[in-house]
Amino acid sequence: MRSICIVPDSEGIDAEIRRLAGMVDLLLLTGGLGPTSDDMTRESVARAAGVELVFSEELWADIKKLFPEGSAAPSNRRQANIPAGFAPIANTCGTAPGFVGRIGESTVMALPGPPGELDMMVRSFLNGYLDNNYHAAASFFTTWTAFLVPESVLEDTLSGICGPGEKWRTRAEGHRIVFELEGPESSFTTVEELKEKFGAILIREGEKSAAQLLADALLKSGKVLVCAESCTGGLIGKMITDLPGSSNVFWGSLVTYANEAKRRLLSVSALDRYGAVSRETVVEMAEGAIVASGADIAIAVSGIAGPDGGSEEKPVGTVWIAVKTKESAADAREFRFRGDRERVRLRAAVAAMLLAESHLTGVGVDSDIFSTYT
Amino acid sequence: MRSICIVPDSEGIDAEIRRLAGMVDLLLLTGGLGPTSDDMTRESVARAAGVELVFSEELWADIKKLFPEGSAAPSNRRQANIPAGFAPIANTCGTAPGFVGRIGESTVMALPGPPGELDMMVRSFLNGYLDNNYHAAASFFTTWTAFLVPESVLEDTLSGICGPGEKWRTRAEGHRIVFELEGPESSFTTVEELKEKFGAILIREGEKSAAQLLADALLKSGKVLVCAESCTGGLIGKMITDLPGSSNVFWGSLVTYANEAKRRLLSVSALDRYGAVSRETVVEMAEGAIVASGADIAIAVSGIAGPDGGSEEKPVGTVWIAVKTKESAADAREFRFRGDRERVRLRAAVAAMLLAESHLTGVGVDSDIFSTYT
């Protein structure tokens, strides 16, 4: 990778394409393929290549299929134009096809900008293209996911473990760090050391989500989940139902944000004596959720997401999480998450889902790892 | 703004600085001012300017003040170097001072990369600098938000309405389009025409979220909300509780994903006869949520988010939404959202929140706009 250039929707795009095409083997453009007048990638590439735009009846037919009969807007018609001599790249989940061709010695490829469409086209097209044309995917690497571990701690740990010739790169997202290990097969011993330090439940093979890991464990054990959410406000239900097919394992969630809701829906009685953010309350929430639903396993979460509501004894970031199965007593743990409201809620949801998974698989259920790295 | 270039931490930075300094009045560099060896902005600017780095005792004294007595790391000492002839820019919330000076005809400014520090320096220094030196804050524009309207339809409508000298730009996000109108004050008549066409509830002043608009209407009317969510799976509760202070207006959400959950928690009886995705079911869900909670207003959502579960009669994207207040009968409407699972769920949540808002404010409650643009 030589550089990433971000250019506004202006005539300046042409000059930038010409400049970069003179420098690199492959120039990848993203975005600017939409139907509106500030989507100028088609025109810019044509001008930079010194060719005309050509209207493709075939692409237009594909685009029209995405709309109910006759309802494609006139502006969508522009999306069927591609520079003469360029080959179209099909977009199966949006209206903007991509295209690829040559400018001078460079290959120039345009892909759509909306993250969902780009992601799909990277998977369905670009990865294979890079592999075929540049052997770019040939280097040996493995992908892993770390949950709840702070990025700087993971980084320092990796630099202490990795031997010569082993490289790594990390990508921190809200709810996880995806990291790749590049180099000899000793990567696997590196990962063993990470699991030793952080716990096998927090270091996972591949690019994983906590919701998917929990859903897989539920499906495998034939159990159905119910949630009782306070500070996460529906986030756990949302993350689980992001997954198609989650109806096989998810009964529902009792989002009891108000204390009155905890009393009415979950029969919680501990509020006055112990407060909403306490071991007693989340245990009663989990028990109440099992009773209300008849589901096999319950997650209950109550905490202080901030920015207000913290106290000396229970600062912002204090979250109690309980997991209970029909057969066993509730397992309740206290967490102190750092960061803003969004981060606290996301980490609470991830910790709760992984704790529930560990109760289904038995992995890591007896360790303190969940609340060590928060 | 001419362009944004992202360059890896390499010798390539020098060449990029020289190239860009020849093109622009002001070249703004961010990042690479930290204490580690891959922080090379100081050296790169000095080489590009053809000057030496000079150690500043004054800056070093400022940096040391940020650490407990005597504990500043030796690597922090590097941060007191700036290119000869450049003026330092104080950083009041981090160790990396910025600097500004000339290379050829261009002003070159380096600011720290950590978002919190950069944000502070943009507010405390850069905005005033741009205003004083370039009058850069002078252009007249207004920001608006469009909900549920497809981007191509908004674009075609704007290009039909806008007069000469009026420009616009749009930014489509999952749940809305933020658009800016630039030009004479006639922008306001443009917006009136958009409201006429799409409905005043879908075209809103400023950069708004549907959850914030609903929370504002709830707070103003002193009402408390309860949700009964099926296909949205907790997303509406999540979006409302993203807002700090939402506990004043949000009772909770009954996420009844399984049919059994709709029966047990909401006493829904219409499932066998009409199916989960029907007027009868969402009306009973809304009624059941009011009864279960005692809240003032209920939102109920049930639909087919896909990718599976669609039929000829009820294809993927079919969503029924009901809004009911304590005093009035339920208002139930059918929607046909296009797109993938994520888009269908997001649009259903936005439509439900705006429909509830319209029942609180009275604006647009009698129109069909909600289900026209989906």
Interface residues (C-beta under 8 A of the other chain):
Chain A: M1 R2 S3 I4 C5 I6 V7 P8 D9 G12 E16 G34 P35 T36 S37 D38 L66 F67 A73 P74 S75 N76 C93 T95 P114 G116 V224 C227 E229 C231 T232 G233 G234 L235 I236 G237 K238 I240 T241 D242 P244 G245 S246 S247 F250 W251 G252 S253 L254 V255 T256 Y257 A258 E260 A261 R264 L265 A292 S293 G294 G306 P307 D308 R341 E342 R345
Chain B: M1 R2 S3 I4 C5 I6 V7 P8 G12 E16 P150 E151 S152 V153 E155 D156 S159 R169 T170 A172 V224 C227 E229 C231 T232 G233 G234 L235 I236 G237 K238 I240 T241 D242 P244 G245 S246 S247 F250 W251 G252 S253 L254 V255 T256 Y257 A258 E260 A261 R264 L265 A292 S293 G294 A305 G306 P307 D308 R338 D340 R341 E342 R345
